[in-house]
Every structure is written in structure tokens, then in C-alpha cells.
């Protein structure tokens, strides 16, 4: 039994297609997770979900498509693909969208508004699929169809969640998905005492940790409080928490493929210097992992 992971969008903030992002991808965050029984879980709904939707329809051969969509938060790069997700325009399909309540509004309110006539030609009410909304909060655990997920609040403006997925009745291992999170010191967040220790334990022993690595250490000095981590921060966390594989994720829009190669080498060198055994790889569109 195992979970299977495929990346459809790896970029942060804004899509960045072009000749310099071909290998690692230019779509904003979206990951497909499949349980051993084949149940579909989608992590975030950036522009990568458009191509995922095409694939789902093609593979279904006319059969209904159903699944759970977990949104880390409601910022634009994590929901902007929903109006272009073809399965929501087909009758018989069914999706449940999970997220925390964002500041001042529910996720349902935010998504419905992004399909209002002022900004989009098709109303949310015109979607043919059944779409439900559910909330999941910090510390809450949900048992789904062939998986269990636990949520934890992380450090990002407006709030965001990290998710840990595992097969039912298993201990340790699994996937930890952290798309947007600031590990560095910042006075912007009112996180409770001991948050870092609790977060390290949340991550501990994961087979795969997908974590925000938007900035270099030098860049971060100009972006404190923006809600993102550095390559070094994420690598040190992975070593400290004893994860098997760290996946560098949420690539800065200007980051070229060649530069990501250099950053990967730096992270691998940091692991060697620490004496840790973490494997470090870069999230790339099309990359698949078995957990």
C-alpha cells in the first residue's frame, strides 16, 4: 500500500512560463495525490490544476470524477486555477474543497467572488459538478477515503495551513505539504510560544516533505514578513526533523532552471555538512513520487 504524488504546478506567486522555466515548470501550485485505492486528493488549485483537469477527463473515459481539494489558503496563486478546472463543468462529478476560514471570509465566499461577473464570464452557480465546502482547522484530523490528514497553522500573512497525509492506521512516514511558510524570525506573526518546536514535531519522520523555498538567504533580508522561507531554512528543518526526502517548492517566479540546479547543489552540500541523510530534490512539473 502506498500514496502516489504527482506535481502539476510548482511555482509561487504568479505563473512564469518561458524558456528559462521549462524543466521545473511555470505553473502555480497544484499537486495530485492518489491513495492506494485510487481516491483523488488535490493539494492547492493554482494554474497547474488546469492541465490536471484535462488529464482527469481523459483518463476517466466518461466516468464520473470525484475527489477532495485541500487549499492551504486563499491567496490568488493557490485558487486561480479553479475557474479553468474542466471537471467542475461536467455533471456527475463531485468535489469537496477543504480549507481553513480565511481572514474575514470563508473560502467559499472567496472562490465564488473570483467567479463574479466583474472578473470572470462564468458564475460559480453555473458549474455543473457538485462542489461542497468544508473547513479544517489547526490541529484537526480528518479521515478520508483511504487517507488521514492532519492540519497545522503556519506563518503566512492572512493565515495558511500545512497538511500531513498518511494512510489510515499508520504511524510516521507519509507526506507533509507546506506550500507557504516563513521559518525565519519575523515580528509580523502572533504565533504562540513553542510554535517552532510543535511544527518540527509535525514534520518529524515524514517520508516526503514538500516545503516552501522561495528565497535565498540574501533575498530574504528584503522580504521578511512576506510569508516565505529560504533554501537553508527548509533544509535545516528537514535535517532536524529527520525526514527522508525534502522537495524544494514554491519557486520564486524569476528563478531559472539553471539557478534552481545551483540551489539544489547548495542544499545537498548543507545536508552533507550537517551529517544528515536527507535526500533533496527540486519540485518539477510531471515529477512523481511514491510515499
N, C-alpha and C positions, 0 to 999 in steps of 0.2 A: 504494500500500500504506500502511496506517495502523493504529494502535491506537485503540480506542474505549473511553472511560471513562464510567461512569455511577455516581452516588452514591446509595446506599441508606440509609446511616447516617452522620451527621456529628458527632454529639455525643460528648463524652467522659464517662467515669466511670460515669454512670447515665442511663437513659432519662429524658427530660424533656418528655413530651407536654403540650400545653396551648395556650391561645390566644396566648401570647407567643412560641411557638417554631414556629408554623405554616409560615412562609416558608422557614426554613432547616432545619427538621426537629428531631425529638427522639429519634430512634433512635441507638444507639451504633454504632461504626464498621463499615462494610461498603461496599466498592466493587466493582463489576463491571468487569472489563477483558476486552475482546474483541480477538483478533488479527484481522488482515486475512482469515484463513481461517476465522474464526468460533469458534476454540477459546476456551473459557471459563476465565478466571482470576478468582478471588475473593480480595480483599485484606481480611483480618480478618472475623470472624464474630460481630460484635455483633448487637444486636436487628434491625438493618437487613436481615440475611440472611433473616429470616422472609418479608418481602414479596418479596425477590428470589426465594426458592424458589417462591412462588406463581406469579410471573411465568415462571420457567423451565418449570414444569409446563404452564402454559397455552400457552406458545409451542411446546413440544415436540410437542404433539398426539399423545402416547402413545409417541413415540420415546425411546430411552434418553438420559439426561442425564449428561454426564461433564465433569470439569474439575479444575483444580488450585486448592487453597485455601492461600494463604500467610498465616500468622499472624505478626504482628510479635512477639508474646509471649503469655503465658498468663494475663494478668490478666483478671479477670471480664468487663469490658466489651468484651473482644475475642474471647471464646469463648461468651458466654452465649446466643447465638442458635442454636448448633448443635443443641440438642435440639428446636428448633422449625423447623428447615430441612426442609421437607416432602420434597424429593428423596431424602434419606437413608432414607426409609421405603418406597421403591419398589424392587422387584427390577429388575435390569438397569442401574441407574445406578451410576456409579463415580466416586469422588473420591480424590485424593491430597492429604493435609494436610501442608504443609511448615512447619517452624519450627525454631528452634534448641532445644537442650536447655535447659530452664529449670532454675533452681537447685534441685538435689535431686531432680528428677523429669523424665521425658520428657514431651513434650506429649501423647503417647498416654495415659500414666498420668493426667494431669490431666483430660483430656476424659472418659475412662472414669469417673473418680471423680465428675465433675459429673453423671453419669447413674446414680449408685449409688442403691439403694432409699431411703436416708436422705433424699435431696434431690430425687429425680425418680422418677416412677412407671414409666418405661420404661428398661430396661437398654440399654447400648450394644450388647450382644450380640444384642439383638432387632432392630437395624436391618437392613433388607432389602438396602440398597445395599452394594456393596463399598467399604470405606473403608480406605485404606492410609496409613501414616505414614512420612514421610521427614524427615531432618534436613538443614539447610543452615546453614553456619557463616560467621562473619565472613570476608570476602574470597573466599568461594566463588562460583563462577559455575555456573549450570545452564542448559542448552539444552532448552527445552520445545517444544511443538507450535506453531511459528510465533512464538516469542519467546525472548529470552535474559534472564536475571535475575541480578543480582549483589547480594550481601548485605553489609551493613556493620553492625557493632555500634555502638549509640548509647547515650546516657546516660539510663538509666531504672532505678529500683530493681528488682532481680531480673533485669535484662538485657532488651534488646529489640533488634530488627533494623530497619534501613532497607533498602528494596529499590529497585533501579533496573532498570526494564524497557525493553527496546528490541526492535525487530525484528532477526532474525539478520543478521549481517554488516553492521551499520550502526555508524557512529561518531557520538558526540554525540547530542543530542536526547533523545527518549524521556521516560519518566515516572520521577520519583523520589518514592517514597511513604515518609513519615516520620510515623507516627501519634503516637508518644510519644517526646520527646527534649528534654533540657534543655541548651540552648545557653549559659545563664548560668553564672557561676562558682559552683561548689559543691565542698566538700571531700569529699562523700559518695562520689564515684566514683573508682575506681582506673584511670582511663583513661591509656593510655600517652602519653608525650611526643609532641607533634605530632598528637594526635588531631584537633584543630580544623582544622588545615591539611589533613589527609587527608580529613576529612569535607567540607570545602569543595570539594576536587577531586572527590570522589564525586558531588557535586551539580552541578558546573560544566557549564554549557551545556545543562541539561535544558530540554526544551520545556515541561514542566509539573512543578512542584514542589508536592506536597501536603504541608504541614508543620503540625505541632502549634503552635497559637497559643492555648493555654488561658488564659493570664493577661495582664492589663495589667501595665505596669511597676510600678505601686503594689501590686498584688496579689502580685506575685512576691516582694516583700520578706518576705512571711509564708509563702511556700511553697518556699523554697529546699530543694533535695534531694528534692522530690516528683516530679521527672522530667518537667517540662513547661516549655515556652518561652513567651515573650511575643510580642505582635504585632510589637514593634520588633525583637526578636532575629531573628525569621524574615524580616522584610522586609530587614533589613540583610544577612542571609545571601544572600537571593535576588539582591540588587543585586551583592554581592561576587562571587557565583558566576556571574553573567551568565545567569540563567535567563530564559525568555520569559514564563512565567505562574506566579505564586505563588497557590496556593489555600489560604486560611485554613481550618484544620481542627481537629477535636477540641474543639469549642466547650464552654466551661465550662457545666455544667448550668443555672446561674442566668442565663446570658447571653441576653437577649431579642433578638428580631429587630431591634428598633429600635436597641439598643445595638450589635449587630453592624454595622449600617449606619454608625454613627458611627466604629467602629473601622476599618472599611474605608476611610472617608474619610481617617482619620489615616494609615493605611499608604500610601495613594495620595499624600498630601501628602509623606510621608517620601521616597518614590521620586523625586518631582519635585525636592525639595530636594537629593537626592544626585546629580541629573543622570542617574540610571539610566533604563532603558527598560522596566522590568518592569511587566507588567500584573498587577494584584492583584484577585482576586475572592474571594467567600466560598463555601465548600462548602455546597451546599443539596441536600436530597433531591430526586432527579429531574434534577439538573444533568448534562448530557452534554458531553463534550469529545472532540475528535478530535486525536490526537497524531501 
